[in-house]
Amino acid sequence: MKKIAIVTDTNSGIFPDDAKKIGCIIIPMPFIIDGEEYFEGVSLLHEKFYEIQESDKRITTSQPNINKVVDEWKRILKEYDEIVHIPMSSGLSQSCETALSFAEEFEGKVQVVDNKRVSISMKASVVDAVNMAKDGKSAKEIKDWLEETALDSSIYLMVDTLKYLKQGGRVTPAAAAIGTLLGIKPVLQIQGGKLDKLAKVRNIKVAKEVMIAALKNDLEGRFAKFVESGEMHISVAHTCNEEAAKEFAAELKAMFPKCKFDFNDPLSLSIATHTGPRVLACGTYRVYQ
């Protein structure tokens, strides 16, 4: 049986300590703050990130240095036979396309997965890949299954402030000003790896109702057969909103008893850069059995 390494980045919400427990190898995502480079989970911890963000310093995201990624692949292949590399969805970053092009040099030993996922659903894919490797699946078989099931997932998130969506160019300054005046909290969705608007609400209670309704529609509609087979799991994520996330998790567990609950995690900083603090999110995704 071939020895397969599962590699991902911190867009999955997996950090070095978690990676050891899960059995994967993690690549920290880079951020540029006032011209200086930081790495998520290494030189940039979440508490420090939000402190910097709320001080209005400019924060920009960046792709991992592909030369460093390739060097990491070469190092890993001294110990492993094959690599499954799971980056953030191609719909949210160019890092997947870049990795795919460089993987061609490795003659099939590096399989880059365009999994169309991020955060909690991406983390679930990493766990799936680790379990599939333990079951003796090849890197190509793991890649094929993760891409085949990539769209069997949804994420819904409530953004507390329009400030950071405005900074990222996702809403106009005028719309942000009006929305802030009216106390608007947008509810967004990630489907197929792309971030889109779902609804505009005035408070967290209504935002939760909108997200629960969307989740219910998924689980009773397009994912119904996977719910019955036990393949659909749910999770919660947040930014600086742990207590609200715990309450939300308890509600979802009670409402969807046929779905196993997996994670209550902080959102990756690549998402938080554009959404800011006090985000509340939920997701559902199909898992390997």
C-alpha positions in Angstrom: 0.0 0.0 0.0 1.4 3.4 -1.0 2.1 6.0 1.7 0.1 9.1 0.9 0.4 12.6 2.4 -2.6 14.9 2.7 -1.6 18.5 2.3 -3.8 21.6 2.8 -3.6 25.2 3.9 -5.0 27.2 6.7 -8.0 28.3 4.6 -9.4 25.0 5.8 -9.5 26.3 9.4 -6.8 23.7 10.3 -3.8 24.9 12.1 -0.5 23.2 13.1 -1.8 21.6 16.3 -5.0 20.4 14.6 -3.0 19.1 11.7 -1.1 16.7 13.9 -4.3 15.3 15.4 -6.0 15.0 12.0 -2.9 13.5 10.3 -2.3 16.1 7.5 0.4 18.6 6.6 -0.5 22.3 6.8 0.7 25.3 4.7 0.1 28.6 6.5 -1.6 31.3 4.4 0.3 34.6 4.0 -1.1 38.0 4.8 0.4 41.5 4.1 -0.1 44.1 6.8 1.5 47.5 6.3 3.9 45.9 3.9 5.0 43.1 6.2 4.3 39.5 5.5 2.6 37.3 8.2 1.5 33.7 8.2 -1.8 32.5 9.7 -1.4 30.3 12.8 2.4 31.0 12.9 3.3 34.7 13.1 -0.4 35.8 12.9 -2.8 34.4 15.5 -6.5 35.1 15.3 -6.6 37.4 18.4 -3.8 39.5 16.9 -5.5 39.6 13.5 -8.7 41.1 14.8 -6.9 43.6 16.9 -5.0 44.8 13.8 -8.2 44.7 11.7 -10.2 46.8 14.1 -7.3 49.4 14.2 -8.0 50.0 10.5 -4.6 48.9 9.2 -4.7 47.6 5.7 -4.7 43.8 5.5 -4.4 42.0 2.1 -4.4 38.3 1.4 -1.9 36.5 -0.8 -1.3 33.1 -2.4 1.3 30.9 -0.8 4.6 31.2 -2.5 4.5 28.4 -5.2 8.2 27.9 -5.1 8.0 27.2 -1.3 5.0 24.9 -1.9 6.9 22.9 -4.6 9.9 22.7 -2.2 7.5 21.3 0.4 6.2 18.7 -2.0 9.7 17.6 -2.8 10.5 17.3 0.9 7.3 15.3 1.5 8.0 12.9 -1.4 11.2 11.8 0.3 9.0 10.2 2.9 5.8 9.6 1.0 4.9 7.9 -2.3 2.1 10.4 -3.3 0.6 13.7 -2.2 -3.0 14.9 -2.2 -2.9 18.7 -2.1 -6.2 20.4 -1.1 -6.1 24.2 -1.6 -9.0 26.7 -1.3 -11.6 26.6 -4.0 -10.6 27.8 -7.4 -13.7 30.1 -7.2 -12.1 32.1 -4.4 -8.4 32.0 -5.1 -5.9 31.5 -7.9 -3.8 29.3 -5.7 -5.6 26.1 -6.9 -4.9 26.8 -10.6 -1.3 27.7 -9.8 -0.8 24.5 -7.9 -2.4 22.4 -10.6 0.0 23.8 -13.2 3.1 23.1 -11.1 1.9 19.6 -10.1 2.3 18.5 -13.7 6.1 18.4 -13.2 5.6 15.5 -10.6 4.2 12.9 -13.1 1.1 12.0 -11.1 2.8 11.9 -7.7 1.1 15.2 -6.7 -2.7 15.3 -7.1 -4.2 18.8 -6.6 -7.9 18.8 -5.8 -10.2 21.5 -6.9 -12.7 20.7 -4.2 -14.8 23.9 -4.5 -14.8 24.3 -0.7 -13.4 26.5 2.0 -13.4 26.6 5.9 -15.5 23.9 7.6 -16.5 22.1 4.4 -12.9 22.1 3.2 -11.8 20.8 6.6 -14.2 17.9 6.2 -12.7 17.1 2.9 -9.2 17.0 4.5 -10.5 14.6 7.1 -12.1 12.5 4.3 -8.8 12.4 2.4 -7.0 11.2 5.5 -9.5 8.4 6.1 -9.5 7.4 2.4 -5.7 7.1 2.5 -6.0 4.9 5.6 -8.4 2.7 3.6 -5.7 2.2 0.9 -7.1 4.6 -1.7 -4.6 6.0 -4.2 -4.0 9.8 -4.5 -5.8 9.8 -7.8 -8.8 7.9 -6.3 -9.0 10.4 -3.4 -8.8 13.4 -5.8 -11.5 11.9 -8.0 -13.9 11.3 -5.1 -13.4 14.8 -3.6 -14.0 16.5 -6.9 -17.0 14.3 -7.7 -18.6 15.3 -4.4 -17.3 18.8 -4.3 -20.7 20.5 -5.0 -22.5 18.5 -2.3 -22.0 21.3 0.2 -23.3 24.7 1.3 -22.1 27.4 3.7 -24.3 30.3 4.9 -22.9 33.2 6.9 -24.1 36.4 8.6 -21.9 39.4 8.4 -22.2 41.8 11.3 -20.8 44.9 9.6 -20.6 46.1 6.0 -17.3 47.8 6.6 -15.0 45.1 5.4 -17.1 44.1 2.5 -16.8 47.7 1.4 -13.1 47.7 1.8 -12.9 44.5 -0.4 -15.0 46.1 -3.1 -17.9 43.7 -2.6 -20.3 46.5 -1.8 -20.2 50.2 -2.9 -19.4 52.9 -0.4 -22.9 54.3 -0.9 -24.6 51.0 -0.3 -22.4 50.4 2.7 -23.3 53.8 4.2 -27.1 53.2 3.7 -26.8 49.6 5.0 -24.9 50.7 8.1 -27.5 53.5 8.8 -30.3 50.9 8.5 -28.5 48.3 10.6 -28.4 45.8 7.7 -26.6 42.5 8.3 -26.1 40.7 5.0 -26.4 36.9 4.8 -24.1 35.4 2.3 -23.7 31.9 0.8 -20.9 29.9 -0.6 -22.0 27.5 -3.3 -19.6 25.8 -5.7 -16.7 27.8 -4.1 -18.2 31.3 -4.9 -19.4 33.9 -2.4 -22.8 35.4 -3.2 -25.5 37.4 -1.5 -28.5 35.4 0.0 -30.5 38.0 2.0 -30.4 41.3 3.9 -31.7 41.3 7.5 -31.8 43.6 10.5 -30.7 41.4 13.4 -29.0 38.1 14.3 -32.3 36.3 15.1 -33.6 36.8 11.6 -30.2 36.0 10.1 -30.2 32.6 11.9 -33.8 32.0 10.7 -32.7 32.7 7.1 -29.6 30.4 7.4 -31.6 27.6 9.0 -34.3 27.8 6.3 -31.6 27.6 3.6 -30.0 24.6 5.3 -33.4 22.9 5.7 -34.1 23.5 2.0 -30.8 21.8 1.1 -31.1 18.9 3.5 -34.8 18.2 2.5 -34.1 18.9 -1.2 -31.0 18.3 -3.2 -29.2 16.5 -0.4 -32.1 14.4 0.9 -30.8 11.0 -0.3 -27.4 11.7 1.4 -29.2 12.6 4.6 -30.9 9.3 4.6 -27.7 7.4 4.0 -26.0 9.3 6.8 -23.5 11.1 4.5 -24.5 14.7 5.3 -22.8 16.4 8.2 -23.2 19.9 9.6 -20.9 22.4 11.3 -20.8 25.9 12.6 -18.1 28.6 12.2 -17.6 32.1 13.5 -15.3 35.1 13.9 -14.9 36.3 17.5 -18.4 35.0 18.2 -17.9 31.7 20.1 -20.8 31.9 22.5 -23.3 32.7 19.8 -21.8 29.9 17.7 -22.2 27.4 20.6 -25.9 28.4 20.9 -26.4 28.1 17.1 -24.7 24.7 17.1 -27.1 23.4 19.8 -30.1 24.6 17.7 -28.8 22.9 14.6 -28.1 19.6 16.4 -31.7 19.6 17.7 -33.2 20.6 14.4 -31.3 18.2 12.2 -30.8 15.0 14.2 -30.1 12.8 11.1 -27.0 14.8 10.4 -23.8 14.3 12.5 -22.4 17.5 13.9 -18.6 17.9 13.4 -17.0 21.3 14.1 -17.5 24.6 15.9 -14.5 26.5 14.4 -13.2 30.0 13.9 -13.4 31.0 10.2 -10.1 31.1 8.3 -8.6 34.6 8.2 -8.8 34.7 4.4 -12.6 34.9 4.8 -12.4 37.1 7.9 -10.4 39.7 6.0 -13.5 40.4 3.9 -16.2 39.9 6.5 -14.7 41.2 9.8 -15.5 40.1 13.3 -18.8 38.7 14.8 -19.6 36.5 11.8 -21.9 33.5 12.4 -21.9 30.7 9.9 -23.2 27.2 9.3 -22.5 24.6 6.7 -23.5 21.2 5.4 -21.4 18.8 3.3 -21.3 15.2 2.1 -18.6 13.0 3.7 -16.8 9.8 2.9 -18.0 6.7 4.6 
